[in-house]
Amino acid sequence: MTDASQKKRTAFGILRNYFLAGLAITAPVVITFYLVMWIVEFLDGWFKPLIPVAYRPETYLPFYVPGIGVIAALVLLTLIGGFAANIIGRMLVGLGDRIIRHMPIVGSVYSALKQIFQSAVREDGQGFSKVALIEYPRKGLFAVAFVTNAADKRINETTGEEMTAVFLPTTPNPTSGFLLFVPTREIKILNMSVEDGAKLVISAGLVDEQGAAITGDELAASKAD
């Protein structure tokens, strides 16, 4: 290989590494912006028709103002939460809850979704409070999982030992995954927050020990080496 062709190949490799570094930096920003705008437009489409025309900003401004639906949704959810906190609200919510739970099929789906959302907004730190390593899919290989809760006693009785329920997320989408019941003695708890664990899964391991993403210069330098 001549010096000219080697230099040409090296230059191409550097440009390719810079392109990949730029993609790694730009793609998350663009995707995040797109998701935020999609949520804003979705909520605007749902809640904006409920707002009287006289109270809409575009009635007085010569341009469209996004986000009115988001504000309306926040206000509505806050009002619902406040109503459910008093005695009458709790009675009505409890009545509706019992009616839906007794519906075939719908009741099972509703109960599962309610438990998931209640766990997600808990403030006692028990929902997805720990990040762990489990041996999966075979011995000698480890996967990151989130501890959810102690297993149902019927599962412990069937297996003959103490089991723990864990959620094994998929990469790069941690919202999908598998529910696994793992022997408690085989779970290795990590000194890591749930947020850092999610970053580790989403980035496919491309984070440093502090959970920070690798910068463009670091990525380009590592590729060049």
Number of C-alpha atoms within 10 A of each C-alpha: 5 7 8 9 10 11 11 12 12 13 12 12 15 16 13 15 20 19 14 16 20 16 12 16 15 11 11 11 10 11 11 11 11 12 11 12 14 12 14 17 17 15 19 20 14 13 16 21 11 11 12 8 11 9 9 15 14 13 11 9 9 8 9 10 10 15 17 18 22 20 15 18 17 11 12 13 12 12 12 12 12 11 15 16 13 10 10 11 15 13 13 13 15 12 11 11 15 12 11 16 15 11 12 9 10 11 16 14 13 15 13 10 12 13 10 12 11 11 16 13 10 11 9 8 11 13 19 18 15 20 25 21 18 24 16 13 9 9 8 8 10 14 15 23 33 23 25 19 17 15 18 13 12 9 14 16 11 8 11 10 14 17 23 21 19 25 22 23 20 17 16 14 12 17 13 12 13 12 14 17 19 19 17 14 10 12 18 15 15 14 11 15 14 19 12 17 21 22 19 22 22 18 15 12 13 15 17 10 10 8 18 12 18 16 14 18 13 12 18 21 14 10 15 13 5
